[in-house]
Amino acid sequence: MSFLPFYIPKRKNLNIVIVGGGYAGVSALTTFSRYMPNANITIVDPRTHHIKITHLHETFRYPLQDFMVPFSHLEKHFGCRHICAKLFITEDNIQQWNNDKFITINEEQIDFDYVLIASGASFGKIKPQNNTLDLNSFLTTSGTELLNSILEKTNQVEPIISVVGGGATGIQFLFEIAHFTKRKNIACRLQLINDDNRVLKRFPIGLSKYTEDKMSDLNISFYPNTYFKKQKKNSILLIEKETKNEFELPSSFTLFFIGNNLGNRLSANTFGQAVLNNQTLRHIFMAGDCSNYNSHGSNTMTAQSAVRKGRLAASNILRDSSVLKIFEPYLHPDLGYVISLGPEDAVGWIAKENNVVNGTPALLLKEMVESQYDLLLATGMDTYVM
Ligand SMILES: Cc1cc2nc3c(=O)[nH]c(=O)nc-3n(C[C@H](O)[C@H](O)[C@H](O)COP(=O)(O)OP(=O)(O)OC[C@H]3O[C@@H](n4cnc5c(N)ncnc54)[C@H](O)[C@@H]3O)c2cc1C
């Protein structure tokens, strides 16, 4: 068994419920399996598969199945149990779980010592309208299939696809679509609508400039400082940010990548313990996009932070159950971020925000980070140095 600092086991096994089997939940699972192989772990997740969401835009190149790992596989590999259910994560429920130390799921009472909530953040949704899609559709159907069905429905010689949202996700999808249509010789035009003056606004300006240059190389039209209002039959209604003037552009279809819903984030202390109404809940920990740690570590909604928070919360659960109750604080900084610009290019920063990388080095960096996660998932081997 591996050595975890400040952990002197008092019990051979704990009953642990992990709510949400995404990056944070799986990283916690691998941590438990490493330091307490006999723990009774139950993962509750409404999906049948763990989805590697950071690859969703690549489903224009690879089947969606390549990025899905059945929970049945994780059950066998890590000796845990998966219950397919969606829990209502309300303040009242969390308080009840902490007081009673059981959760009722599908009429079954699950007793636990600790719960780790790692339910992610929901993607921004738009009111269903004709000729529109948002990120949620890509969780169940590959990009290729979705785009082909969109193109089949339009009876135009050169359909125009509008993408709304110039953040990291919107950009990754935009470039994949541009390369996919080029590869398949599909006649179509792309336009990006963004409410800011530049793409990738939360990143250093060097990333935006590089990306916008590459967009113009691919003949992608860019409408900055513009709000989406409505997709009509063959056009899109937009609003100019400063003047509030409405205007229309030809558009056959609109895809929305408008970021995560920030409303459902819950607070945790620097050790990952949930905090409700200024009260620390001893038996409830949090990790991933659904959590906001009160600490100096990174609270960005990234797989990188989710994996680190999952690992830290699991380690602190083990320490809480041990002879010494010395916790580790969450101090993980953002180490960089790489955005893919289609199959052969990427842009990002590493170590310091002004350290911009692009092209092959950026692509290799992205692949390396993703391989680290694949290794963790396949073997439980943790190669993250920080
Ligand atoms: C297209 C795309 C590309 C991205 N690329 C990158 C990247 O390159 N690098 C990076 O660092 N980040 C990237 N991100 C962000 C990253 O994917 C998220 O930050 C990460 O998935 C967060 O992990 P998580 O475990 O908190 O949540 P998720 O991975 O979203 O997992 C949450 C899990 O909880 C389950 N769940 C939800 N609600 C409930 C409930 N009520 N009860 C039980 N279970 C529930 C869900 O089914 C899901 O399995 C990308 C995101 C997208 C969309």
The ligand as a Gaussian input file, in Angstrom:
#p B3LYP/6-31G(d) Opt

LIG

0 1
 C      -15.498000      20.677000     -24.660000
 C      -14.757000      20.893000     -23.379000
 C      -13.371000      20.896000     -23.369000
 C      -12.684000      21.082000     -22.177000
 N      -11.321000      21.065000     -22.224000
 C      -10.631000      21.210000     -21.075000
 C       -9.209000      21.132000     -21.089000
 O       -8.585000      21.005000     -22.151000
 N       -8.547000      21.239000     -19.915000
 C       -9.193000      21.401000     -18.722000
 O       -8.526000      21.468000     -17.665000
 N      -10.549000      21.486000     -18.667000
 C      -11.282000      21.393000     -19.799000
 N      -12.652000      21.456000     -19.761000
 C      -13.328000      21.642000     -18.454000
 C      -13.445000      20.289000     -17.719000
 O      -14.058000      19.350000     -18.556000
 C      -14.249000      20.425000     -16.410000
 O      -13.651000      21.419000     -15.627000
 C      -14.254000      19.076000     -15.675000
 O      -15.029000      18.148000     -16.403000
 C      -14.804000      19.220000     -14.259000
 O      -14.768000      17.975000     -13.636000
 P      -15.882000      17.582000     -12.544000
 O      -15.534000      16.225000     -12.048000
 O      -16.050000      18.678000     -11.559000
 O      -17.241000      17.526000     -13.368000
 P      -17.701000      16.550000     -14.629000
 O      -16.500000      16.043000     -15.275000
 O      -18.659000      17.390000     -15.342000
 O      -18.411000      15.381000     -13.856000
 C      -19.581000      15.558000     -13.084000
 C      -20.291000      14.215000     -12.967000
 O      -21.327000      14.362000     -11.987000
 C      -22.514000      13.749000     -12.471000
 N      -23.640000      14.446000     -11.842000
 C      -24.107000      15.688000     -12.155000
 N      -25.147000      15.990000     -11.351000
 C      -25.317000      14.936000     -10.525000
 C      -26.246000      14.656000      -9.471000
 N      -27.176000      15.534000      -9.140000
 N      -26.166000      13.445000      -8.827000
 C      -25.189000      12.560000      -9.181000
 N      -24.291000      12.778000     -10.165000
 C      -24.355000      13.952000     -10.825000
 C      -22.430000      13.940000     -13.988000
 O      -23.232000      12.968000     -14.656000
 C      -20.940000      13.761000     -14.252000
 O      -20.601000      12.426000     -14.520000
 C      -13.387000      21.277000     -20.943000
 C      -14.782000      21.276000     -20.947000
 C      -15.462000      21.100000     -22.146000
 C      -16.967000      21.105000     -22.114000

